[in-house]
Amino acid sequence: MSQIIDPIPSGKNDRVHCCYVNASSSIQVVRITDVPNWYFERVAFPGQRLIFEAIPESHLEVHTGMMASSILSDNIPCSKLAMTIAPLPESGVTQTDDRDGNVPALSSVD
């Protein structure tokens, strides 16, 4: 998974895919600030699921929005948010030749 904006520093090879769900009825700001040379911050709307890459030792801060302020409502280790990415099943799409045998075409296999 690639994060176009603010990628994890290249020297960090132990990355995990994480998932956080805003199960509250409030807008939240989630961020990771404890990784040197890296900063991650996103807005999570109620019910929204965020999937991101992080370092297992880092922590996700969850700030819940209040009137003209926010409260640090949680600090979750990213290792607790880690998820396993399974390989995709066969797509059922194969490559075949057209009638003349010249140009490859895609066809669906049922």
BALOBA-1460 file (C-alpha; in Angstrom, 3 decimals):
// residues 110
<rec num="1" residu="m" x="0.000" y="0.000" z="0.000"/>
<rec num="2" residu="s" x="1.463" y="3.316" z="-0.868"/>
<rec num="3" residu="q" x="0.848" y="6.588" z="0.871"/>
<rec num="4" residu="i" x="1.475" y="9.303" z="-1.686"/>
<rec num="5" residu="i" x="1.576" y="12.116" z="0.860"/>
<rec num="6" residu="d" x="4.151" y="11.748" z="3.639"/>
<rec num="7" residu="p" x="5.448" y="8.211" z="3.008"/>
<rec num="8" residu="i" x="7.138" y="6.358" z="5.872"/>
<rec num="9" residu="p" x="10.911" y="7.079" z="5.918"/>
<rec num="10" residu="s" x="12.787" y="4.688" z="3.620"/>
<rec num="11" residu="g" x="15.003" y="3.327" z="6.420"/>
<rec num="12" residu="k" x="11.986" y="1.784" z="8.153"/>
<rec num="13" residu="n" x="11.455" y="-1.713" z="6.738"/>
<rec num="14" residu="d" x="9.192" y="-3.168" z="9.429"/>
<rec num="15" residu="r" x="5.871" y="-1.725" z="8.276"/>
<rec num="16" residu="v" x="2.388" y="-2.926" z="9.140"/>
<rec num="17" residu="h" x="-0.929" y="-2.291" z="7.447"/>
<rec num="18" residu="c" x="-3.334" y="-0.811" z="9.980"/>
<rec num="19" residu="c" x="-7.066" y="-0.239" z="10.137"/>
<rec num="20" residu="y" x="-8.857" y="2.250" z="12.376"/>
<rec num="21" residu="v" x="-12.637" y="2.779" z="12.431"/>
<rec num="22" residu="n" x="-14.200" y="5.912" z="13.897"/>
<rec num="23" residu="a" x="-17.034" y="4.255" z="15.810"/>
<rec num="24" residu="s" x="-18.078" y="7.520" z="17.464"/>
<rec num="25" residu="s" x="-20.641" y="10.057" z="16.315"/>
<rec num="26" residu="s" x="-18.013" y="12.840" z="16.247"/>
<rec num="27" residu="i" x="-15.380" y="13.899" z="13.745"/>
<rec num="28" residu="q" x="-11.934" y="12.751" z="14.851"/>
<rec num="29" residu="v" x="-8.409" y="13.721" z="13.905"/>
<rec num="30" residu="v" x="-6.001" y="10.787" z="14.039"/>
<rec num="31" residu="r" x="-2.263" y="11.219" z="13.882"/>
<rec num="32" residu="i" x="1.073" y="9.539" z="14.466"/>
<rec num="33" residu="t" x="3.767" y="11.814" z="15.869"/>
<rec num="34" residu="d" x="6.302" y="9.450" z="17.473"/>
<rec num="35" residu="v" x="8.232" y="8.426" z="14.322"/>
<rec num="36" residu="p" x="11.306" y="10.583" z="13.592"/>
<rec num="37" residu="n" x="11.167" y="12.425" z="10.251"/>
<rec num="38" residu="w" x="7.561" y="11.403" z="9.645"/>
<rec num="39" residu="y" x="4.156" y="12.843" z="10.466"/>
<rec num="40" residu="f" x="0.780" y="11.272" z="9.708"/>
<rec num="41" residu="e" x="-2.544" y="13.071" z="10.221"/>
<rec num="42" residu="r" x="-6.004" y="12.376" z="8.804"/>
<rec num="43" residu="v" x="-9.596" y="13.389" z="9.529"/>
<rec num="44" residu="a" x="-11.929" y="10.463" z="10.286"/>
<rec num="45" residu="f" x="-15.649" y="11.078" z="9.918"/>
<rec num="46" residu="p" x="-18.175" y="9.068" z="11.978"/>
<rec num="47" residu="g" x="-18.242" y="5.482" z="10.712"/>
<rec num="48" residu="q" x="-15.244" y="6.006" z="8.421"/>
<rec num="49" residu="r" x="-12.596" y="3.294" z="8.102"/>
<rec num="50" residu="l" x="-8.966" y="4.399" z="7.644"/>
<rec num="51" residu="i" x="-6.396" y="1.988" z="6.253"/>
<rec num="52" residu="f" x="-2.767" y="3.094" z="6.391"/>
<rec num="53" residu="e" x="0.831" y="1.937" z="6.759"/>
<rec num="54" residu="a" x="2.706" y="2.508" z="9.982"/>
<rec num="55" residu="i" x="5.600" y="1.216" z="12.046"/>
<rec num="56" residu="p" x="4.578" y="-1.350" z="14.716"/>
<rec num="57" residu="e" x="6.197" y="0.670" z="17.545"/>
<rec num="58" residu="s" x="4.304" y="3.861" z="16.683"/>
<rec num="59" residu="h" x="1.072" y="5.052" z="18.318"/>
<rec num="60" residu="l" x="-2.084" y="6.460" z="16.762"/>
<rec num="61" residu="e" x="-3.400" y="9.472" z="18.667"/>
<rec num="62" residu="v" x="-7.166" y="9.944" z="18.398"/>
<rec num="63" residu="h" x="-8.417" y="13.498" z="18.959"/>
<rec num="64" residu="t" x="-12.180" y="13.966" z="19.209"/>
<rec num="65" residu="g" x="-13.577" y="17.282" z="18.034"/>
<rec num="66" residu="m" x="-15.489" y="19.451" z="20.483"/>
<rec num="67" residu="m" x="-16.768" y="23.004" z="20.109"/>
<rec num="68" residu="a" x="-13.689" y="25.061" z="19.144"/>
<rec num="69" residu="s" x="-11.309" y="22.472" z="20.635"/>
<rec num="70" residu="s" x="-10.332" y="18.828" z="20.605"/>
<rec num="71" residu="i" x="-9.599" y="16.269" z="23.282"/>
<rec num="72" residu="l" x="-6.995" y="13.492" z="23.094"/>
<rec num="73" residu="s" x="-9.421" y="10.627" z="23.591"/>
<rec num="74" residu="d" x="-7.170" y="7.635" z="22.850"/>
<rec num="75" residu="n" x="-3.579" y="6.608" z="22.165"/>
<rec num="76" residu="i" x="-3.491" y="3.214" z="20.414"/>
<rec num="77" residu="p" x="-0.338" y="1.189" z="19.610"/>
<rec num="78" residu="c" x="-0.257" y="0.597" z="15.846"/>
<rec num="79" residu="s" x="0.624" y="-3.045" z="16.531"/>
<rec num="80" residu="k" x="-2.942" y="-3.386" z="17.916"/>
<rec num="81" residu="l" x="-4.384" y="-1.941" z="14.681"/>
<rec num="82" residu="a" x="-2.325" y="-4.223" z="12.414"/>
<rec num="83" residu="m" x="-4.192" y="-6.330" z="9.898"/>
<rec num="84" residu="t" x="-3.172" y="-9.162" z="7.601"/>
<rec num="85" residu="i" x="-3.360" y="-8.579" z="3.866"/>
<rec num="86" residu="a" x="-4.422" y="-11.764" z="2.075"/>
<rec num="87" residu="p" x="-3.538" y="-12.347" z="-1.567"/>
<rec num="88" residu="l" x="-6.338" y="-11.681" z="-4.035"/>
<rec num="89" residu="p" x="-8.135" y="-14.737" z="-5.418"/>
<rec num="90" residu="e" x="-7.901" y="-15.595" z="-9.094"/>
<rec num="91" residu="s" x="-9.685" y="-12.877" z="-11.054"/>
<rec num="92" residu="g" x="-11.257" y="-15.223" z="-13.591"/>
<rec num="93" residu="v" x="-9.819" y="-13.151" z="-16.441"/>
<rec num="94" residu="t" x="-7.563" y="-14.837" z="-18.969"/>
<rec num="95" residu="q" x="-5.698" y="-13.561" z="-21.975"/>
<rec num="96" residu="t" x="-6.694" y="-15.035" z="-25.348"/>
<rec num="97" residu="d" x="-5.979" y="-14.306" z="-28.992"/>
<rec num="98" residu="d" x="-8.570" y="-12.701" z="-31.227"/>
<rec num="99" residu="r" x="-10.034" y="-14.504" z="-34.246"/>
<rec num="100" residu="d" x="-6.991" y="-13.805" z="-36.399"/>
<rec num="101" residu="g" x="-4.585" y="-14.815" z="-33.638"/>
<rec num="102" residu="n" x="-2.771" y="-11.472" z="-33.826"/>
<rec num="103" residu="v" x="-3.997" y="-9.173" z="-31.084"/>
<rec num="104" residu="p" x="-4.335" y="-10.319" z="-27.470"/>
<rec num="105" residu="a" x="-7.778" y="-9.783" z="-25.999"/>
<rec num="106" residu="l" x="-9.223" y="-10.283" z="-22.525"/>
<rec num="107" residu="s" x="-12.050" y="-12.674" z="-21.877"/>
<rec num="108" residu="s" x="-13.846" y="-13.713" z="-18.710"/>
<rec num="109" residu="v" x="-13.801" y="-17.327" z="-17.543"/>
<rec num="110" residu="d" x="-16.944" y="-18.555" z="-15.794"/>
